[in-house]
Amino acid sequence: MSFSFSCVAIFCLLGACVLSTCLVRGMIGLAVMDTPGHRSAHDTPTPKGGGIGVMLAFAGVLPVLMYVTGQPLFSFSACALAAATLLLCAVSWLDDIYQWSPAIKFAAQCAAACIIVAGGIALPWPTPIVGAVLSVLWLIFITNAVNFMDGLNGLISGCLCVAALCMAAAATYLGVPALRWPALLMVFCLAGFLPFNFPNARIFLGDVGSQGCGLLAGAAALYTAAHSPLPSGWVVGPALLFPLIYDVIFTLIRRKLAGHSLVQAHRGHLYQVLHRSGIYAPAISLMEWTFTLWGMMVSCFVAPMPIMAGSITAFILVCVPQLVWTGFAVLRTRQHPVGAW
């Protein structure tokens, strides 16, 4: 890409950040409020829907950025991804307003995941059919995981911003250069939102932001797994998102063993327990950002390894800090009891 086109691409990124900032400020003025409940980390009603600013800025600038960087504008997979994201964001925003049944949200997640996979962003292994099923399940899971973890100032928006920045930096090394500019665009869109949410929250992402960004993150992980020429390149997405994945799976297993309902709202995630024990919310978010960065370092280290060795090594390395984090949570709650998890 020529120097002049690079300058235009950088201008697009800066413009996306400014657009995201303006839209987020507008959503603060719209004041669709998130009233705190027993699970909330905030004490006063706070606007939600900041994710609209992030997603609209991303959707508005991406076609221009793709054109400038020489990528196809109307490929079938790109159109399917856009349609799926639009569907999920629309349903999520209406749910933010009207508090729809969880069944409607789940149906929208399933439909969005199926659209993306039908568009061609899916695992080709072990067989095309099994890979498609696994891809749908992955997209549904990671969308919900990101949504579940969006409960503390800057946690999700910061983790996804770090993950996107890491992906942009390592895209060429991983053999997926097509992700570089979209990932950078997401970084700048989230950067326009973060100052309003971290360290003090003037607005939240809302479901429209957490689910929309979660779906895009899941799709990027699938694309990398399907297209990276490195033997263990597939681990990049799961490793980057592992702090979120671990917390959700650990919490589900622990609640199941304790006999609690898995679908009932609760405040037993590790990040919630640590916050309830008196730890400053931004400190928890910063640790989660660090875990995300560690996941990228691990994935780049193991990517050239044979698939079995790389997968096992990556799993061990990303689990170690999470196990230490869990042990710290147990010790912390013994010193500062928080009641039932």
ZIMO-V623139 format. One record per residue. N is the residue number from 1. PSI is psi in degrees with one decimal (none if undefined). Layout:
N,PSI ; N,PSI
This chain:
1,133.2 ; 2,164.4 ; 3,-41.2 ; 4,-40.3 ; 5,-33.4 ; 6,-39.9 ; 7,-40.9 ; 8,-41.4 ; 9,-42.7 ; 10,-38.6 ; 11,-38.4 ; 12,-41.7 ; 13,-45.4 ; 14,-39.6 ; 15,-37.7 ; 16,-39.2 ; 17,-44.6 ; 18,-42.8 ; 19,-43.8 ; 20,-44.2 ; 21,-46.0 ; 22,-41.3 ; 23,-38.2 ; 24,-41.8 ; 25,-38.0 ; 26,-37.5 ; 27,-31.0 ; 28,-42.0 ; 29,-32.4 ; 30,-32.2 ; 31,54.2 ; 32,107.4 ; 33,145.3 ; 34,105.0 ; 35,126.1 ; 36,140.8 ; 37,-164.2 ; 38,-20.5 ; 39,-9.8 ; 40,148.3 ; 41,-11.7 ; 42,157.3 ; 43,-20.1 ; 44,150.8 ; 45,132.6 ; 46,138.8 ; 47,148.6 ; 48,172.1 ; 49,11.6 ; 50,-22.1 ; 51,-22.0 ; 52,-41.6 ; 53,-43.2 ; 54,-48.2 ; 55,-38.2 ; 56,-40.1 ; 57,-42.1 ; 58,-48.1 ; 59,-34.6 ; 60,-35.0 ; 61,-26.0 ; 62,-45.8 ; 63,-40.1 ; 64,-43.8 ; 65,-40.9 ; 66,-39.8 ; 67,-45.1 ; 68,-36.9 ; 69,5.6 ; 70,23.0 ; 71,150.8 ; 72,134.2 ; 73,-37.6 ; 74,42.3 ; 75,154.0 ; 76,-42.1 ; 77,-38.6 ; 78,-41.3 ; 79,-39.3 ; 80,-41.9 ; 81,-42.3 ; 82,-44.0 ; 83,-42.6 ; 84,-42.5 ; 85,-40.9 ; 86,-44.3 ; 87,-49.7 ; 88,-39.8 ; 89,-38.6 ; 90,-47.2 ; 91,-39.6 ; 92,-40.1 ; 93,-42.0 ; 94,-34.2 ; 95,-37.0 ; 96,-33.9 ; 97,-47.3 ; 98,-6.6 ; 99,63.0 ; 100,170.2 ; 101,143.0 ; 102,-27.1 ; 103,-35.0 ; 104,-43.1 ; 105,-42.4 ; 106,-39.7 ; 107,-40.2 ; 108,-39.9 ; 109,-44.1 ; 110,-43.9 ; 111,-43.8 ; 112,-43.1 ; 113,-42.2 ; 114,-37.4 ; 115,-43.8 ; 116,-46.4 ; 117,-41.0 ; 118,-27.2 ; 119,-7.8 ; 120,-2.8 ; 121,94.8 ; 122,162.4 ; 123,133.3 ; 124,-4.4 ; 125,157.5 ; 126,-28.2 ; 127,160.0 ; 128,-40.4 ; 129,-48.7 ; 130,-40.3 ; 131,-38.3 ; 132,-42.6 ; 133,-45.4 ; 134,-36.4 ; 135,-42.3 ; 136,-46.5 ; 137,-40.1 ; 138,-47.0 ; 139,-41.8 ; 140,-44.3 ; 141,-49.0 ; 142,-31.6 ; 143,-45.0 ; 144,-37.9 ; 145,-45.4 ; 146,-41.1 ; 147,-42.9 ; 148,-35.2 ; 149,-3.1 ; 150,74.1 ; 151,9.8 ; 152,144.1 ; 153,121.0 ; 154,-0.4 ; 155,-59.9 ; 156,-46.8 ; 157,-37.8 ; 158,-44.2 ; 159,-44.3 ; 160,-33.6 ; 161,-44.7 ; 162,-43.1 ; 163,-43.9 ; 164,-39.5 ; 165,-41.6 ; 166,-42.6 ; 167,-40.7 ; 168,-40.7 ; 169,-33.4 ; 170,4.2 ; 171,-44.6 ; 172,-44.3 ; 173,-37.7 ; 174,-6.5 ; 175,20.1 ; 176,61.5 ; 177,-20.3 ; 178,-19.9 ; 179,-10.3 ; 180,-54.7 ; 181,-41.4 ; 182,-38.3 ; 183,-42.8 ; 184,-38.5 ; 185,-42.5 ; 186,-37.3 ; 187,-48.4 ; 188,-34.9 ; 189,-42.9 ; 190,-31.8 ; 191,-28.9 ; 192,-21.9 ; 193,-37.8 ; 194,-42.3 ; 195,-20.7 ; 196,-4.7 ; 197,-14.0 ; 198,132.6 ; 199,-18.9 ; 200,139.9 ; 201,117.7 ; 202,-15.2 ; 203,154.5 ; 204,160.2 ; 205,-41.6 ; 206,172.1 ; 207,-33.7 ; 208,-34.3 ; 209,-46.0 ; 210,-42.3 ; 211,-38.9 ; 212,-47.4 ; 213,-36.5 ; 214,-41.5 ; 215,-43.4 ; 216,-39.8 ; 217,-42.3 ; 218,-40.5 ; 219,-39.9 ; 220,-38.5 ; 221,-41.6 ; 222,-43.3 ; 223,-43.2 ; 224,-44.1 ; 225,-35.4 ; 226,-26.6 ; 227,-15.2 ; 228,129.9 ; 229,-9.7 ; 230,139.3 ; 231,-42.5 ; 232,24.6 ; 233,-20.0 ; 234,-20.9 ; 235,-9.4 ; 236,-51.8 ; 237,-54.8 ; 238,-36.0 ; 239,-42.0 ; 240,-38.9 ; 241,5.3 ; 242,-36.9 ; 243,-37.1 ; 244,-43.6 ; 245,-45.2 ; 246,-47.6 ; 247,-44.1 ; 248,-48.2 ; 249,-43.4 ; 250,-44.0 ; 251,-41.4 ; 252,-44.1 ; 253,-45.1 ; 254,-41.1 ; 255,-36.8 ; 256,-44.8 ; 257,-29.2 ; 258,-3.8 ; 259,16.0 ; 260,156.4 ; 261,137.3 ; 262,-14.2 ; 263,-6.7 ; 264,138.9 ; 265,142.4 ; 266,177.9 ; 267,48.2 ; 268,8.3 ; 269,153.5 ; 270,-43.7 ; 271,-34.0 ; 272,-42.2 ; 273,-43.3 ; 274,-38.2 ; 275,-40.1 ; 276,-24.4 ; 277,-3.2 ; 278,3.8 ; 279,136.5 ; 280,128.5 ; 281,-46.3 ; 282,-30.8 ; 283,-39.9 ; 284,-45.0 ; 285,-42.2 ; 286,-36.8 ; 287,-41.2 ; 288,-36.7 ; 289,-41.3 ; 290,-40.1 ; 291,-37.1 ; 292,-45.1 ; 293,-40.9 ; 294,-40.0 ; 295,-38.1 ; 296,-41.1 ; 297,-42.8 ; 298,-46.3 ; 299,-38.2 ; 300,-33.6 ; 301,-41.5 ; 302,-13.2 ; 303,-40.9 ; 304,-9.6 ; 305,158.1 ; 306,150.6 ; 307,-42.3 ; 308,-48.3 ; 309,-42.0 ; 310,-41.5 ; 311,-45.1 ; 312,-44.3 ; 313,-44.5 ; 314,-43.3 ; 315,-43.9 ; 316,-45.7 ; 317,-37.0 ; 318,-22.8 ; 319,-32.9 ; 320,-54.4 ; 321,-28.5 ; 322,-37.0 ; 323,-38.6 ; 324,-42.3 ; 325,-41.4 ; 326,-44.4 ; 327,-39.6 ; 328,-40.1 ; 329,-40.3 ; 330,-47.8 ; 331,-40.8 ; 332,-43.2 ; 333,-20.0 ; 334,-35.5 ; 335,-31.8 ; 336,80.0 ; 337,138.6 ; 338,5.4 ; 339,-162.2 ; 340,139.0 ; 341,none
